[in-house]
Amino acid sequence: MKKRIISIAASAALAASMLTSCMTINTGAALGEKGPIGQRVGEAKSTYILGLWSSKGEQNNIKQAAANGGITKVAQVEYIDKYILLGIVTKHTTRVYGE
């Protein structure tokens, strides 16, 4: 009976760890110039599966994020990655600030 309880607990812990996600934010990863960040914000998002296939192809970049926010002068760039199911699925966001 004790082995069965340990087995169930181990299975539950494994399932819980596989369903959790983590997120990283690299603030200030790239600075265009020194000074204020800016009033506008633009984002470009995509989802990667196994790091091989992307839902948006190569459209998740600084240029696309700036265009989405109507930004012509980029002051700061943030990259935000959210990993789901132990990194099988990655949601990547490129966020730019500027004028």
N, C-alpha and C positions, 0 to 999 in steps of 0.2 A: 504494500500500500504506500509506503514511504517513497519507493522508487517511482511510482506512478505520479505522486504529487510533485516530485522533483522534475520529472519529465514534462508534466503539464506546465509548471512554472517556467521551465527553460524554453518551452515552445512559445509561451505567452510573451516572454522577454524578447525572444527573437522576432516575433511578429510585430511587437511594439517598436523595436528598433528599426525595422524595415519600413514602417509606415511614418516615421518621423522625418522631418525635413530640417535643413539648416540653411542659413542665409548669410552671405557675406556682402559687405558694402565697402568698396574701396573709395572712400571719399578723397577728393583731391588727387585722383590718379593722374590727371593731366591738367596742367594749368596753361591757358593760352597767354595770359599776361598778368602782371601784378595789378591789383586794384579790386574794385567791387565786383561781386559775382554777376550781377545783372538782374533785370526785372523779368525776363522771359525764361521759360523752361520748356524744353522739348524732349520727348522720349521716343525711343524705338525699341520694340520688344520682339522676342522670338523664343521659341521652345526647341530645345535639342533633345533628341532621344539617343542614348548611348554615345553621345558626343559625335555622332556620325551624320545624323539627319536633322535638318533645321526646318521649322515650319515656315520661315520667311527667307530662307536661303541666305544670301550675304547682305540683306537689306537692313540688318541691325548694326548700324555703324554710326559714327559721329555725324557724318554728312546727312544721313537720313533723319537722325534725331533733331539736328539743327533745322532742317527743312520742315519737320513736323511742328516745331515751335516758332517758326518764322524768325529764326535767329541768323544774322549775317556775321556777327562778331562773337565767337565763342570765348568765354572767360574760364569756364571750369567744366570738367567731364567727370561723371560718376559711372561706374560699372557695378551693377547689382546682379548677383547670381543667387538663385534659390534652387537648392538641390532637393529632389523628391525621390523617394524609394532608393536610398543609398547612391544617389547620383545617376540613376538610370535615366531620369528625366531632369533636365536643367532648364529653368526659366531665366533667361538673360535679358536684362534691361540696360540700355545705354541712355543716360540722362545728361543733357547739356544745359548749361546756364549761360546767358549772355544777352546781348542787345540785338 
